[in-house]
Structures are given as structure tokens and as C-alpha cells.
Amino acid sequence: MAKVAFLGLGVMGYPMAGHLVKQGHEVTVYNRTTAKALAWAAEFGGQYQATPFDAAKGQDFVIVCVGNDDDLRAVILGEQGALAAMLPSSVLVDHTTASADVAREIGTAAAAKDVGFIDAPVSGGQAGAENGVLTVMVGGAQTTFDAAKPVMQAYARCAERLGEVGSGQLTKMVNQICIAGVVQGLAEGLHFARSAGLDGEKVVEVISKGAAQSWQMENRYQTMWQGEYNLGFAVDWMRKDLGIALDEARRNGSQLPLTALVDQFYCDVQASGGERWDTSSLLSRLERHRK
């Protein structure tokens, strides 16, 4: 079993760190809000430290799951950041959904200290984190991935290396691009069914047996039909992720017209007070404008 520091105890990190303890790893946590770290330690029996530097001291692995590029730089590269405390040949794993640029920046800084680094954003949402069945998309050296994979298996059902540092973040962008289109299509289908006077549940029961089936349909259509949008991954977070993808597309020449359009639809949802609604709330926008 490994000695692990886990930095960031949000809706994803809190249960992920808990799974590490349940698998027998020795876990020390850090969180910007100390009360959250204290609550986690009381629940799972691990330790907590007041700074990323202190949490990372003497650890085999440092795992990070925070909000964005700036948060990453603060907890890893800052004055009290984790990297300054990490031992040569230890491994830094970043589960934050962030830019490929910051992944490469951190990778370069880690290599200068002989610390292994992988960018490893996850998919599966809060439920996936709580149930330990996340999908992890990894960029970094094969040897670093091989070292980290047994630890990540505490909370992941699938972890795959896609290439060098930055590849994990680029793959997560593909993931979010695909989700955006699927959710918008499902929202429009349900909106059309309601406008046509159809029984939404019966419609989905039939079409889900064919080519229209998707994870979003299987897991979200009922709550969407009922106008319930409190299932985890928030619109604010999705807009952050789509913004990263659109920025990268401008650099690499990709054409993402649907992604840009759905991003604006999410902007409308935010403006209506739905910042913390889950991503399936695209239907609320259509229903609000329904004649």
C-alpha cells in the first residue's frame, strides 16, 4: 500500500480520497476550507495538513483534484505548493479538468525535480466518484502511468494512457464536446415530445432500444421530463470545460460550431439562475421559451 496525499476535497475529491483509505492506503488530505478536511478525516480516519506542502512531505503519490488552472498552480507550484516538498521518483497525479497548457507547464516543473507527472482528468461525475467507477484519461510517460494505475484503481473502473503529458486533458475536451451535443439532442427530443403531446416515458422506452440510446438518455431523461436538475455536474463547471475546449480549438484549427452554440445555451441557463443546475438543464431553456 502507498502513502498518498490528496489535495482538494470537492464533490469529486472527497469520495475519491475516501476510496483510497478503504483500499488500505495511508492518506493525508489538504483542502482550502479546513472544515471540509476535518470532516473528511473524522469520517475516514486519515490525516490532514494545513498546506499542500505539508501534505505532500514524504508521500509516494500526490493526487490533486481542484477547480481550474489557477487553483492547480497555487496548490502545486505556489510558495506552499506540493511540488516543493515532493521526493525524487514520487508521482504527481492531476485529476483536475484543466488546460493542456497548464498540464505541460506542471509536467516540465515536475521533471526538473525528477518527479513523475500525469494529467489524468476523470469522467463519471459525482456518482462515479462516490461509487468508485470513474473513467480516467491519462497523459504522461508510460512508466509513470504504470506506477500510478494501481492507486487510481481505488476509484476508477477504467484508466487509459492516451499519450504524452497534455493528452489526458485533450481527451477530456473530446469527452465534453461529445456530451454537449448529446445532451442538447436529448433536450430537443424531449421538448418536441412534450409539444407533440406524447408520453415522454413511453417514447424513451421505445427509442432507447435503438440507435438513439445514450448514457444521458438512460440516466437523465426521467429527471429532465420532471424538470429536476440537481444531479451533480453543474452548468458552471460545464461552461468552464467547454471554454477550455473552445480555446484549444482556436489554437489547433478545429471547427466546433455545435459546441460553441451549446455553450451559449448554457450561458442562457446561467442567466436564468441555473448556474448550479446539472448539465441536463438545457431542457429548461427550451421549455421556458415554449409557446
C-alpha positions as a Markdown table, in Angstrom:
| # | Residue | x | y | z |
|---|---|---|---|---|
| 1 | Met | 0.0 | 0.0 | 0.0 |
| 2 | Ala | 1.1 | 3.6 | -0.7 |
| 3 | Lys | 1.5 | 6.8 | 1.2 |
| 4 | Val | -0.8 | 9.3 | -0.6 |
| 5 | Ala | -1.5 | 13.0 | -0.3 |
| 6 | Phe | -4.9 | 14.1 | -1.7 |
| 7 | Leu | -5.3 | 17.8 | -2.4 |
| 8 | Gly | -8.9 | 19.0 | -3.0 |
| 9 | Leu | -12.0 | 17.7 | -1.3 |
| 10 | Gly | -14.8 | 18.9 | -3.5 |
| 11 | Val | -17.7 | 16.7 | -4.6 |
| 12 | Met | -15.3 | 14.5 | -6.6 |
| 13 | Gly | -12.2 | 14.6 | -4.4 |
| 14 | Tyr | -13.9 | 13.9 | -1.1 |
| 15 | Pro | -15.2 | 10.4 | -2.0 |
| 16 | Met | -12.1 | 9.6 | -4.2 |
| 17 | Ala | -9.8 | 10.2 | -1.2 |
| 18 | Gly | -12.2 | 8.0 | 0.9 |
| 19 | His | -11.9 | 5.1 | -1.5 |
| 20 | Leu | -8.1 | 5.3 | -1.2 |
| 21 | Val | -8.4 | 4.8 | 2.6 |
| 22 | Lys | -10.9 | 1.9 | 2.1 |
| 23 | Gln | -8.3 | 0.2 | -0.2 |
| 24 | Gly | -5.7 | 0.4 | 2.6 |
| 25 | His | -3.6 | 3.4 | 1.5 |
| 26 | Glu | -2.2 | 5.8 | 4.1 |
| 27 | Val | -3.9 | 9.1 | 3.1 |
| 28 | Thr | -3.2 | 12.7 | 4.1 |
| 29 | Val | -5.5 | 15.4 | 2.8 |
| 30 | Tyr | -5.4 | 19.1 | 2.2 |
| 31 | Asn | -8.4 | 21.3 | 1.4 |
| 32 | Arg | -8.6 | 25.1 | 1.1 |
| 33 | Thr | -11.5 | 25.0 | 3.5 |
| 34 | Thr | -10.1 | 23.4 | 6.7 |
| 35 | Ala | -13.6 | 22.4 | 8.0 |
| 36 | Lys | -14.0 | 20.1 | 5.0 |
| 37 | Ala | -10.6 | 18.4 | 5.6 |
| 38 | Leu | -11.5 | 17.9 | 9.3 |
| 39 | Ala | -14.9 | 16.4 | 8.3 |
| 40 | Trp | -13.2 | 14.0 | 5.9 |
| 41 | Ala | -10.6 | 13.0 | 8.5 |
| 42 | Ala | -13.3 | 12.3 | 11.0 |
| 43 | Glu | -15.3 | 10.2 | 8.5 |
| 44 | Phe | -12.4 | 8.2 | 7.0 |
| 45 | Gly | -9.7 | 8.2 | 9.7 |
| 46 | Gly | -7.0 | 9.8 | 7.5 |
| 47 | Gln | -4.8 | 12.7 | 8.4 |
| 48 | Tyr | -5.0 | 16.3 | 7.2 |
| 49 | Gln | -2.4 | 19.1 | 6.9 |
| 50 | Ala | -2.8 | 22.9 | 6.7 |
| 51 | Thr | -0.8 | 23.4 | 3.4 |
| 52 | Pro | -0.2 | 21.4 | 0.2 |
| 53 | Phe | 3.5 | 21.5 | 1.1 |
| 54 | Asp | 2.9 | 19.8 | 4.4 |
| 55 | Ala | 0.5 | 17.3 | 3.0 |
| 56 | Ala | 3.0 | 16.3 | 0.3 |
| 57 | Lys | 6.0 | 15.7 | 2.5 |
| 58 | Gly | 7.3 | 12.2 | 2.3 |
| 59 | Gln | 4.5 | 10.9 | 0.2 |
| 60 | Asp | 4.8 | 8.3 | -2.6 |
| 61 | Phe | 1.9 | 9.9 | -4.5 |
| 62 | Val | 0.3 | 13.3 | -4.5 |
| 63 | Ile | -3.1 | 13.4 | -6.1 |
| 64 | Val | -4.8 | 16.7 | -7.0 |
| 65 | Cys | -8.4 | 17.4 | -7.8 |
| 66 | Val | -9.2 | 21.2 | -7.8 |
| 67 | Gly | -11.1 | 23.7 | -9.8 |
| 68 | Asn | -9.1 | 25.2 | -12.6 |
| 69 | Asp | -5.6 | 26.2 | -13.9 |
| 70 | Asp | -5.1 | 28.9 | -11.3 |
| 71 | Asp | -6.0 | 26.5 | -8.5 |
| 72 | Leu | -3.6 | 24.0 | -9.8 |
| 73 | Arg | -0.7 | 26.4 | -9.9 |
| 74 | Ala | -1.5 | 27.5 | -6.4 |
| 75 | Val | -1.5 | 24.0 | -4.8 |
| 76 | Ile | 1.3 | 22.6 | -6.9 |
| 77 | Leu | 3.7 | 25.4 | -7.9 |
| 78 | Gly | 2.9 | 28.0 | -5.2 |
| 79 | Glu | 5.1 | 29.0 | -2.3 |
| 80 | Gln | 3.5 | 26.4 | -0.1 |
| 81 | Gly | 2.8 | 24.1 | -3.1 |
| 82 | Ala | 3.1 | 20.4 | -3.1 |
| 83 | Leu | 5.9 | 20.1 | -5.7 |
| 84 | Ala | 8.5 | 21.8 | -3.5 |
| 85 | Ala | 8.0 | 19.1 | -0.8 |
| 86 | Met | 7.9 | 16.0 | -3.1 |
| 87 | Leu | 10.6 | 13.4 | -3.2 |
| 88 | Pro | 12.5 | 12.5 | -6.3 |
| 89 | Ser | 10.8 | 9.5 | -8.0 |
| 90 | Ser | 7.5 | 10.2 | -6.3 |
| 91 | Val | 4.5 | 10.7 | -8.6 |
| 92 | Leu | 2.1 | 13.6 | -9.0 |
| 93 | Val | -1.4 | 12.8 | -10.4 |
| 94 | Asp | -3.7 | 15.6 | -11.5 |
| 95 | His | -7.4 | 14.8 | -11.8 |
| 96 | Thr | -8.5 | 18.4 | -12.4 |
| 97 | Thr | -10.2 | 19.2 | -15.7 |
| 98 | Ala | -7.8 | 22.0 | -16.9 |
| 99 | Ser | -6.0 | 23.1 | -20.0 |
| 100 | Ala | -3.4 | 21.1 | -21.8 |
| 101 | Asp | -1.0 | 24.1 | -21.4 |
| 102 | Val | -1.1 | 24.0 | -17.6 |
| 103 | Ala | -0.5 | 20.2 | -17.7 |
| 104 | Arg | 2.6 | 20.7 | -19.8 |
| 105 | Glu | 3.8 | 23.6 | -17.5 |
| 106 | Ile | 3.4 | 21.4 | -14.4 |
| 107 | Gly | 5.0 | 18.4 | -16.3 |
| 108 | Thr | 8.1 | 20.5 | -17.0 |
| 109 | Ala | 8.4 | 21.7 | -13.4 |
| 110 | Ala | 7.9 | 18.1 | -12.1 |
| 111 | Ala | 10.6 | 16.7 | -14.5 |
| 112 | Ala | 13.1 | 19.3 | -13.2 |
| 113 | Lys | 12.7 | 17.7 | -9.8 |
| 114 | Asp | 12.7 | 14.1 | -11.0 |
| 115 | Val | 9.1 | 13.8 | -10.0 |
| 116 | Gly | 6.8 | 11.7 | -12.3 |
| 117 | Phe | 3.6 | 13.5 | -13.5 |
| 118 | Ile | 0.5 | 12.5 | -15.3 |
| 119 | Asp | -2.5 | 14.7 | -16.3 |
| 120 | Ala | -5.5 | 12.5 | -15.6 |
| 121 | Pro | -8.9 | 14.2 | -15.8 |
| 122 | Val | -11.9 | 12.0 | -14.9 |
| 123 | Ser | -15.4 | 11.3 | -16.3 |
| 124 | Gly | -18.3 | 9.8 | -14.4 |
| 125 | Gly | -19.5 | 12.7 | -12.3 |
| 126 | Gln | -20.2 | 12.8 | -8.6 |
| 127 | Ala | -22.0 | 9.4 | -8.7 |
| 128 | Gly | -19.0 | 7.9 | -10.4 |
| 129 | Ala | -16.7 | 9.3 | -7.7 |
| 130 | Glu | -18.9 | 8.1 | -4.9 |
| 131 | Asn | -19.2 | 4.6 | -6.4 |
| 132 | Gly | -15.6 | 4.3 | -7.3 |
| 133 | Val | -16.3 | 3.8 | -11.1 |
| 134 | Leu | -14.7 | 6.8 | -12.7 |
| 135 | Thr | -13.0 | 6.8 | -16.1 |
| 136 | Val | -9.5 | 8.3 | -16.1 |
| 137 | Met | -7.9 | 9.8 | -19.3 |
| 138 | Val | -4.2 | 10.0 | -18.9 |
| 139 | Gly | -1.3 | 11.8 | -20.4 |
| 140 | Gly | 2.3 | 11.2 | -19.4 |
| 141 | Ala | 5.1 | 8.7 | -19.5 |
| 142 | Gln | 4.2 | 5.0 | -19.7 |
| 143 | Thr | 6.3 | 4.2 | -16.6 |
| 144 | Thr | 4.6 | 6.9 | -14.6 |
| 145 | Phe | 1.2 | 5.7 | -15.6 |
| 146 | Asp | 2.1 | 2.1 | -14.7 |
| 147 | Ala | 3.2 | 3.3 | -11.3 |
| 148 | Ala | 0.0 | 5.3 | -10.6 |
| 149 | Lys | -2.6 | 3.0 | -12.1 |
| 150 | Pro | -2.8 | 0.6 | -9.1 |
| 151 | Val | -3.5 | 3.5 | -6.8 |
| 152 | Met | -6.1 | 5.1 | -9.2 |
| 153 | Gln | -7.9 | 1.8 | -9.4 |
| 154 | Ala | -9.3 | 2.5 | -5.9 |
| 155 | Tyr | -11.8 | 4.9 | -7.5 |
| 156 | Ala | -11.6 | 4.1 | -11.2 |
| 157 | Arg | -13.1 | 1.3 | -13.3 |
| 158 | Cys | -11.1 | 2.4 | -16.4 |
| 159 | Ala | -7.8 | 4.2 | -16.7 |
| 160 | Glu | -6.0 | 4.5 | -20.0 |
| 161 | Arg | -2.9 | 6.3 | -21.2 |
| 162 | Leu | -3.6 | 8.4 | -24.4 |
| 163 | Gly | -0.1 | 9.8 | -25.0 |
| 164 | Glu | 2.4 | 12.3 | -23.5 |
| 165 | Val | 1.6 | 15.0 | -21.0 |
| 166 | Gly | -1.4 | 17.0 | -22.1 |
| 167 | Ser | -3.1 | 14.1 | -23.8 |
| 168 | Gly | -5.4 | 13.4 | -20.9 |
| 169 | Gln | -6.7 | 17.0 | -20.9 |
| 170 | Leu | -7.2 | 17.0 | -24.7 |
| 171 | Thr | -9.1 | 13.7 | -24.4 |
| 172 | Lys | -11.3 | 15.2 | -21.7 |
| 173 | Met | -12.1 | 18.1 | -24.1 |
| 174 | Val | -13.3 | 15.5 | -26.6 |
| 175 | Asn | -15.4 | 13.9 | -23.9 |
| 176 | Gln | -17.1 | 17.2 | -23.0 |
| 177 | Ile | -17.6 | 18.2 | -26.7 |
| 178 | Cys | -19.4 | 14.9 | -27.3 |
| 179 | Ile | -21.6 | 15.2 | -24.1 |
| 180 | Ala | -22.7 | 18.7 | -25.0 |
| 181 | Gly | -24.1 | 17.6 | -28.3 |
| 182 | Val | -25.8 | 14.5 | -26.9 |
| 183 | Val | -27.5 | 16.5 | -24.1 |
| 184 | Gln | -28.7 | 19.2 | -26.4 |
| 185 | Gly | -30.2 | 16.5 | -28.7 |
| 186 | Leu | -31.9 | 14.7 | -25.9 |
| 187 | Ala | -33.3 | 18.1 | -24.6 |
| 188 | Glu | -34.7 | 18.9 | -28.0 |
| 189 | Gly | -36.2 | 15.4 | -28.4 |
| 190 | Leu | -38.0 | 15.6 | -25.1 |
| 191 | His | -39.1 | 19.1 | -25.8 |
| 192 | Phe | -40.6 | 18.0 | -29.1 |
| 193 | Ala | -42.3 | 15.0 | -27.5 |
| 194 | Arg | -44.0 | 17.2 | -24.9 |
| 195 | Ser | -45.0 | 19.8 | -27.5 |
| 196 | Ala | -46.5 | 17.0 | -29.6 |
| 197 | Gly | -48.5 | 15.7 | -26.7 |
| 198 | Leu | -46.6 | 12.4 | -26.5 |
| 199 | Asp | -46.0 | 10.3 | -23.3 |
| 200 | Gly | -42.3 | 11.0 | -22.8 |
| 201 | Glu | -41.6 | 7.9 | -20.7 |
| 202 | Lys | -43.2 | 5.6 | -23.4 |
| 203 | Val | -41.3 | 7.4 | -26.2 |
| 204 | Val | -38.0 | 7.0 | -24.5 |
| 205 | Glu | -38.8 | 3.3 | -23.6 |
| 206 | Val | -39.1 | 2.7 | -27.3 |
| 207 | Ile | -36.3 | 4.8 | -28.8 |
| 208 | Ser | -33.8 | 3.8 | -26.1 |
| 209 | Lys | -33.9 | 0.3 | -27.6 |
| 210 | Gly | -32.5 | 1.6 | -30.9 |
| 211 | Ala | -29.8 | 3.9 | -32.2 |
| 212 | Ala | -30.9 | 6.9 | -30.2 |
| 213 | Gln | -29.8 | 5.3 | -26.9 |
| 214 | Ser | -27.2 | 7.0 | -24.8 |
| 215 | Trp | -25.9 | 7.3 | -21.3 |
| 216 | Gln | -27.6 | 10.6 | -20.9 |
| 217 | Met | -30.9 | 9.2 | -22.1 |
| 218 | Glu | -30.6 | 6.2 | -19.7 |
| 219 | Asn | -29.6 | 8.3 | -16.7 |
| 220 | Arg | -31.2 | 11.7 | -17.2 |
| 221 | Tyr | -34.4 | 11.5 | -19.2 |
| 222 | Gln | -36.8 | 10.9 | -16.3 |
| 223 | Thr | -35.5 | 13.8 | -14.2 |
| 224 | Met | -35.4 | 16.1 | -17.3 |
| 225 | Trp | -39.0 | 15.2 | -18.0 |
| 226 | Gln | -39.9 | 16.1 | -14.4 |
| 227 | Gly | -37.9 | 19.4 | -14.5 |
| 228 | Glu | -35.4 | 18.2 | -11.8 |
| 229 | Tyr | -31.9 | 19.4 | -12.3 |
| 230 | Asn | -30.0 | 18.7 | -9.1 |
| 231 | Leu | -27.9 | 15.7 | -10.2 |
| 232 | Gly | -24.3 | 16.8 | -9.7 |
| 233 | Phe | -22.2 | 18.2 | -12.6 |
| 234 | Ala | -23.1 | 21.9 | -12.7 |
| 235 | Val | -23.6 | 24.2 | -15.6 |
| 236 | Asp | -20.9 | 26.5 | -14.3 |
| 237 | Trp | -18.4 | 23.6 | -14.5 |
| 238 | Met | -19.5 | 22.6 | -17.9 |
| 239 | Arg | -19.1 | 26.1 | -19.2 |
| 240 | Lys | -15.6 | 26.1 | -17.8 |
| 241 | Asp | -14.8 | 22.8 | -19.6 |
| 242 | Leu | -16.3 | 23.9 | -22.9 |
| 243 | Gly | -14.4 | 27.2 | -22.7 |
| 244 | Ile | -11.2 | 25.2 | -22.4 |
| 245 | Ala | -12.1 | 23.1 | -25.4 |
| 246 | Leu | -13.1 | 26.2 | -27.5 |
| 247 | Asp | -9.8 | 27.9 | -26.6 |
| 248 | Glu | -7.9 | 24.8 | -27.6 |
| 249 | Ala | -9.9 | 24.6 | -30.9 |
| 250 | Arg | -8.9 | 28.1 | -31.8 |
| 251 | Arg | -5.3 | 27.1 | -31.4 |
| 252 | Asn | -5.4 | 23.8 | -33.3 |
| 253 | Gly | -7.8 | 25.0 | -36.1 |
| 254 | Ser | -10.7 | 22.7 | -35.1 |
| 255 | Gln | -14.3 | 23.7 | -36.1 |
| 256 | Leu | -16.7 | 23.3 | -33.2 |
| 257 | Pro | -19.9 | 25.1 | -34.2 |
| 258 | Leu | -22.2 | 22.9 | -32.2 |
| 259 | Thr | -20.1 | 23.1 | -29.1 |
| 260 | Ala | -20.0 | 26.9 | -29.4 |
| 261 | Leu | -23.8 | 27.0 | -29.8 |
| 262 | Val | -24.4 | 24.7 | -26.8 |
| 263 | Asp | -22.0 | 26.8 | -24.7 |
| 264 | Gln | -24.2 | 29.8 | -25.4 |
| 265 | Phe | -27.3 | 27.8 | -24.5 |
| 266 | Tyr | -25.7 | 27.0 | -21.1 |
| 267 | Cys | -25.0 | 30.8 | -20.8 |
| 268 | Asp | -28.7 | 31.3 | -21.1 |
| 269 | Val | -29.3 | 28.7 | -18.4 |
| 270 | Gln | -26.9 | 30.6 | -16.1 |
| 271 | Ala | -28.6 | 33.9 | -16.8 |
| 272 | Ser | -31.9 | 32.3 | -15.7 |
| 273 | Gly | -30.5 | 31.3 | -12.3 |
| 274 | Gly | -29.4 | 27.8 | -13.2 |
| 275 | Glu | -25.7 | 28.1 | -12.6 |
| 276 | Arg | -25.7 | 25.2 | -10.2 |
| 277 | Trp | -28.2 | 23.1 | -12.1 |
| 278 | Asp | -26.8 | 20.0 | -13.7 |
| 279 | Thr | -26.0 | 19.9 | -17.4 |
| 280 | Ser | -29.3 | 18.2 | -18.4 |
| 281 | Ser | -31.0 | 21.6 | -17.6 |
| 282 | Leu | -30.7 | 22.5 | -21.3 |
| 283 | Leu | -34.3 | 21.3 | -21.5 |
| 284 | Ser | -35.3 | 24.1 | -19.1 |
| 285 | Arg | -34.3 | 26.7 | -21.6 |
| 286 | Leu | -36.4 | 25.2 | -24.3 |
| 287 | Glu | -39.4 | 24.8 | -22.0 |
| 288 | Arg | -39.1 | 28.4 | -20.8 |
| 289 | His | -39.5 | 29.6 | -24.4 |
| 290 | Arg | -42.2 | 27.1 | -25.4 |
| 291 | Lys | -45.2 | 28.6 | -26.9 |
